[in-house]
Amino acid sequence: MDTSESKHLIELGVSYRYAQAHGWVVNAIVGWLSAYYMEDPRFRVSRREHELETGMHVWVCEIEGNMPIKRLLTRLQADIPPFQVHERSTPANGRTRYVIDLAEADSDQSSRT
């Protein structure tokens, strides 16, 4: 089987503090992900979740083969406020989760207020 044809799931998350600092960003990401699918059919959103325990918004995305997620995140950076990405492995389901969070400078300012 050709690995470029295989599909797998990843998660794209927005931290609670990033969503709180930029109230409009969750809706913006919903629209952005829809538009990205129209541009690159190797990508699609399977479902959206809101984790009550963490406050994080999470999109479970299906990608084909070795689609570059870093490229998607770089493109997203042009459309929403500055952020940093934390790459984590989720033990419950073995997926990789890319968490959008406040950039360090924003994080430092919010902790001082």
N, C-alpha and C positions, 0 to 999 in steps of 0.2 A: 504494500500500500504506500502510496506517495504521501509523505508527511506534510507536504504543502496543502494537501486536500483535507487533512484532519481538522476537526473542529474541537475547541475546548473552551471552557468558561473561565473568565477572570472577573474580578469585582473592581468597580470604581466607586470609591467612597468619598464623601465630604464630611470632614470632622464637624462636630457640633459647634466648636468655637469659630471655625471659618464661616459656617452658615449663619451664626449669630452676628458676626462682624459685618457680613455682607448679605443682608436679608433677601435680596433678589437673586442671588447666585444659583440656588437650587432650581428655580424655574428656568433660568438662563441655560443651565447645563442640560435640562430636559430637551429644550429646543435645539441646542447645539448637537446633542447626541443623535437626534432625529435627522438633522442636516448631514451629519457625518456619515450616517448610514446611506443616505442618498448619494454621497460622494464615493464611498468605498463599500461595496456590497459584501466584502469579507467580514464586515462588522455588523452586529445587530444587538439590540438590548433585549434580553430575555424577560427580565422583570425588574421592578424597582421595589426596594424595601426601606422601611424606616425602623432602625433598631432602637427600641425603647430604652434598653439598658445603657446605651452609649449616646443616644441622640443623633447618631450618624445616619446620613442618607446614603444608600448603597444601590448601585445599579449592577445587576448581574448581566454580563455581556458575553456573547458568543463570538469568538474570533476564529478565523481559518488559518491553519498552518502557522507560519512564523510571522504573522502580521506584527509590525512594530508598534507596540503600545506606547513607547517613548515618543514616537512621532505624533500620535494622537494627543498626548499630554502637552507636547510643545505647541501644537496648534491651538489647544484649549487655552494656554497661557496668554495668547494674544487677545482673548475675548473676555476674560474675567480678571478680577484683581490679582496682584502677585500672590503666589502660593509656593509651597514646597510640597514634594511628594514623598511619602513614606511607603516603601514596598514591604508588604508583610505576607507571610504565609498563614492561611487560616487553617488551624488544625482540625476543625470540625469537618471540613469538606475538601481540604487539600488544594483549594484554589489560591491563586495569588491575588492579593488585594492591594490596590494602589489608592492610598488615602491622600486626598488634597487637604492641606492644612495651612494655617497662617504661616507666612514667611517669617523667618526669625525676627526681623525688625518689627513686624506687626505683633508678634508674640510678646516681645519685650515691652512694647508700649501697653498692651492690654493687661499685662501683669502689674504694671505700675499704677493703673487707674483703680 
